[in-house]
């Protein structure tokens, strides 16, 4: 039997990149998956079609998680569609590297509203829906929360906040049988990363700092999430887990 058979998972920001890979992997493991998106409806439907073609269950649901009301609607629609929720993967996020001299309120609010506020209120809604059986929350953070990366002061701060939420909510929610962990990707080659003007230069800087000698792929992160979503990780909570090929 697939290790997530009978489970329902929500993956936020799952229309492409790491989120899409996570949604596809959890569906392979037997979970029914909600593929959340904010703007990329066509891409989200393509992920759903791929999952269904492989025999899995999935539906696309639009919600802008920077808005707490829509975060709650996402969880409500999940329960309406599949009758329950067992796993929340907080993957939706935005990144933008800006020197301190160029930081403004628009930049700050855009990144904090989704990466921090959105994650917190999606988690609140999911916890209320888990019920007595408990559940699993997996936060997709970043190695930027641990390393000093120039021009990433706001982005890195949001990911440090995510890791703090992980530890404190694990302590708070443990008595409710809810596990909370963070996965910290290092450099990962996604569509978004490849579209950056400075990607080739960034990639060249990161490779020498990665002992395994390659840039990560979305599937590398999805594999770690798969483990944390399964019963095999039932004694793991409050952990901040790098998935970065040894990147420092």
C-alpha positions as CSV (number, residue, x, y, z in Angstrom):
1,X,0.0,0.0,0.0
2,X,1.2,3.5,-0.8
3,X,2.5,5.2,2.4
4,X,0.1,8.2,2.1
5,X,-2.9,6.2,1.0
6,X,-6.1,7.8,2.4
7,X,-4.3,11.1,3.3
8,X,-5.1,14.5,1.9
9,X,-2.4,17.0,1.3
10,X,-2.4,20.7,0.5
11,X,0.7,22.1,-1.3
12,X,0.7,25.9,-1.6
13,X,2.4,27.5,-4.5
14,X,2.4,24.2,-6.4
15,X,1.9,25.3,-10.0
16,X,5.6,25.0,-10.8
17,X,9.1,24.4,-9.4
18,X,9.6,22.8,-6.0
19,X,5.9,23.0,-5.2
20,X,4.9,21.1,-8.3
21,X,7.5,18.4,-7.6
22,X,6.2,18.1,-4.1
23,X,2.6,17.7,-5.2
24,X,3.5,15.1,-7.8
25,X,5.6,13.1,-5.2
26,X,2.9,13.1,-2.5
27,X,0.3,12.0,-5.1
28,X,2.7,9.1,-6.1
29,X,2.8,8.2,-2.4
30,X,-1.0,7.9,-2.5
31,X,-2.2,11.2,-1.1
32,X,-5.1,13.2,-2.7
33,X,-3.5,16.6,-3.4
34,X,-4.7,20.1,-3.6
35,X,-2.5,22.0,-6.0
36,X,-2.7,25.6,-4.9
37,X,-1.8,28.6,-7.1
38,X,-2.3,32.3,-7.0
39,X,-2.0,33.3,-10.7
40,X,-0.7,30.4,-12.8
41,X,-4.0,28.5,-13.4
42,X,-2.8,26.9,-16.6
43,X,0.4,25.6,-15.0
44,X,-1.5,24.3,-12.0
45,X,-4.0,22.5,-14.2
46,X,-1.0,20.9,-16.0
47,X,0.3,19.6,-12.7
48,X,-3.2,18.2,-11.8
49,X,-3.4,16.6,-15.3
50,X,0.0,14.9,-14.8
51,X,-1.0,13.5,-11.4
52,X,-4.3,12.2,-12.7
53,X,-2.7,10.7,-15.8
54,X,-0.5,8.7,-13.4
55,X,-3.5,7.4,-11.5
56,X,-3.5,10.0,-8.7
57,X,-6.0,12.3,-7.2
58,X,-5.6,16.1,-7.4
59,X,-7.5,19.3,-7.8
60,X,-6.3,22.9,-8.4
61,X,-7.5,25.6,-6.1
62,X,-6.7,29.3,-6.5
63,X,-5.9,31.3,-3.3
64,X,-3.6,34.2,-2.7
65,X,-2.1,33.2,0.6
66,X,-0.8,36.7,1.4
67,X,-4.5,37.3,2.3
68,X,-5.5,35.4,5.5
69,X,-9.1,35.1,4.3
70,X,-8.0,33.3,1.2
71,X,-5.7,31.1,3.2
72,X,-8.7,29.9,5.2
73,X,-10.7,29.5,2.0
74,X,-8.0,27.2,0.6
75,X,-8.3,24.9,3.6
76,X,-12.1,25.0,3.6
77,X,-12.2,24.1,-0.1
78,X,-9.8,21.2,0.6
79,X,-12.2,19.8,3.3
80,X,-15.2,20.3,1.0
81,X,-13.4,18.5,-1.9
82,X,-11.8,15.6,-0.1
83,X,-13.5,15.5,3.3
84,X,-10.4,16.1,5.4
85,X,-6.8,17.5,5.5
86,X,-3.8,15.7,6.9
87,X,-0.8,17.4,5.5
88,X,0.0,21.0,4.8
89,X,3.1,21.9,2.8
90,X,3.7,25.7,3.1
91,X,5.7,26.2,-0.1
92,X,4.2,29.4,-1.5
93,X,6.8,32.2,-1.3
94,X,8.5,34.9,-3.2
95,X,12.1,36.0,-3.3
96,X,13.8,39.1,-4.4
97,X,17.4,40.1,-3.7
98,X,17.7,43.9,-3.1
99,X,20.6,45.9,-1.6
100,X,19.7,47.7,1.7
101,X,19.9,51.1,-0.1
102,X,17.1,50.0,-2.3
103,X,14.8,48.3,0.2
104,X,11.4,50.0,0.5
105,X,8.0,49.2,2.1
106,X,6.6,47.7,-1.1
107,X,9.5,45.2,-1.2
108,X,9.3,44.5,2.5
109,X,5.5,44.0,2.6
110,X,5.4,41.9,-0.6
111,X,7.8,39.3,0.8
112,X,6.7,39.3,4.4
113,X,3.0,39.2,3.5
114,X,3.4,35.9,1.6
115,X,6.4,34.2,3.2
116,X,5.4,34.9,6.8
117,X,1.8,36.1,7.2
118,X,0.5,33.7,4.6
119,X,2.3,30.7,6.1
120,X,1.1,31.5,9.6
121,X,-2.6,31.9,8.6
122,X,-2.6,28.9,6.4
123,X,-1.2,26.9,9.2
124,X,-3.8,28.3,11.6
125,X,-6.6,27.2,9.3
126,X,-5.1,23.8,8.7
127,X,-4.6,23.1,12.4
128,X,-8.3,24.0,13.0
129,X,-9.3,21.4,10.3
130,X,-7.0,18.6,11.3
131,X,-9.2,17.4,14.2
132,X,-8.4,14.9,16.9
133,X,-6.3,12.7,14.6
134,X,-3.6,15.4,14.3
135,X,-1.6,16.3,11.2
136,X,1.6,17.4,9.6
137,X,2.9,20.8,8.7
138,X,6.0,21.1,6.5
139,X,7.4,24.5,5.9
140,X,9.6,25.1,2.9
141,X,12.2,27.5,4.3
142,X,15.7,28.2,2.7
143,X,19.4,28.0,3.5
144,X,19.2,31.8,3.3
145,X,17.9,31.6,6.9
146,X,21.2,30.2,8.1
147,X,23.8,31.8,5.8
148,X,24.7,35.5,5.3
149,X,23.8,36.2,1.7
150,X,24.4,39.8,0.6
151,X,21.3,41.7,-0.7
152,X,18.9,39.2,0.9
153,X,18.2,41.0,4.2
154,X,14.4,40.9,3.9
155,X,14.1,37.5,2.2
156,X,16.5,35.9,4.7
157,X,14.6,37.5,7.6
158,X,11.3,35.9,6.3
159,X,12.9,32.5,6.2
160,X,14.4,32.9,9.7
161,X,10.8,33.7,10.8
162,X,9.6,30.5,9.2
163,X,12.1,28.5,11.1
164,X,11.2,30.2,14.3
165,X,7.5,29.4,13.7
166,X,8.5,25.8,13.1
167,X,10.1,25.4,16.5
168,X,7.5,27.3,18.5
169,X,4.5,25.8,16.8
170,X,6.0,22.3,17.1
171,X,6.1,22.9,20.9
172,X,2.7,24.4,21.0
173,X,0.9,21.8,18.8
174,X,2.7,18.6,19.8
175,X,0.0,17.8,22.4
176,X,-2.5,17.9,19.5
177,X,-0.5,15.3,17.6
178,X,0.6,17.8,15.0
179,X,4.1,17.7,13.7
180,X,5.8,20.8,12.4
181,X,9.1,20.8,10.5
182,X,11.1,23.0,8.1
183,X,12.9,21.9,5.0
184,X,15.7,24.3,3.9
185,X,16.6,24.0,0.2
186,X,19.9,25.2,-1.0
187,X,20.3,26.3,-4.6
188,X,17.7,24.6,-6.7
189,X,17.4,24.9,-10.5
190,X,13.7,25.8,-11.1
191,X,12.0,27.7,-13.9
192,X,12.0,30.8,-11.7
193,X,15.7,30.5,-10.9
194,X,16.6,30.0,-14.6
195,X,14.7,33.2,-15.5
196,X,16.9,35.3,-13.2
197,X,19.3,37.5,-15.1
198,X,22.1,36.7,-12.6
199,X,21.3,32.9,-12.5
200,X,24.4,31.7,-14.3
201,X,26.7,33.8,-12.1
202,X,24.8,32.7,-8.9
203,X,25.0,29.1,-10.0
204,X,28.8,29.4,-10.5
205,X,29.2,30.9,-7.0
206,X,27.1,28.2,-5.3
207,X,28.7,25.1,-6.9
208,X,32.0,25.3,-5.2
209,X,30.2,25.6,-1.8
210,X,28.2,22.4,-2.4
211,X,30.2,19.2,-1.6
212,X,27.9,17.0,-3.7
213,X,29.0,19.0,-6.7
214,X,25.7,19.9,-8.3
215,X,22.8,22.3,-8.0
216,X,19.7,20.8,-6.5
217,X,16.6,19.7,-8.5
218,X,13.0,20.1,-7.3
219,X,12.7,16.3,-6.8
220,X,15.5,16.5,-4.2
221,X,13.3,18.6,-2.0
222,X,10.2,16.6,-2.8
223,X,11.8,13.4,-1.5
224,X,12.5,15.0,1.9
225,X,9.0,16.3,2.1
226,X,7.7,12.8,1.2
227,X,9.5,11.3,4.2
228,X,8.3,14.1,6.6
229,X,4.7,13.6,5.4
230,X,4.8,9.9,6.1
231,X,4.4,7.9,9.3
232,X,8.1,7.1,9.1
233,X,8.8,10.6,10.5
234,X,6.3,10.3,13.4
235,X,9.0,11.0,16.0
236,X,10.4,14.1,14.3
237,X,9.0,17.6,15.0
238,X,10.4,21.1,15.5
239,X,13.3,20.4,13.2
240,X,15.0,22.6,10.7
241,X,16.4,20.3,8.1
242,X,18.8,21.4,5.3
243,X,18.3,19.7,2.0
244,X,21.2,21.3,0.2
245,X,23.8,18.8,-0.9
246,X,26.1,20.0,2.0
247,X,25.9,23.6,1.0
248,X,27.4,26.0,3.5
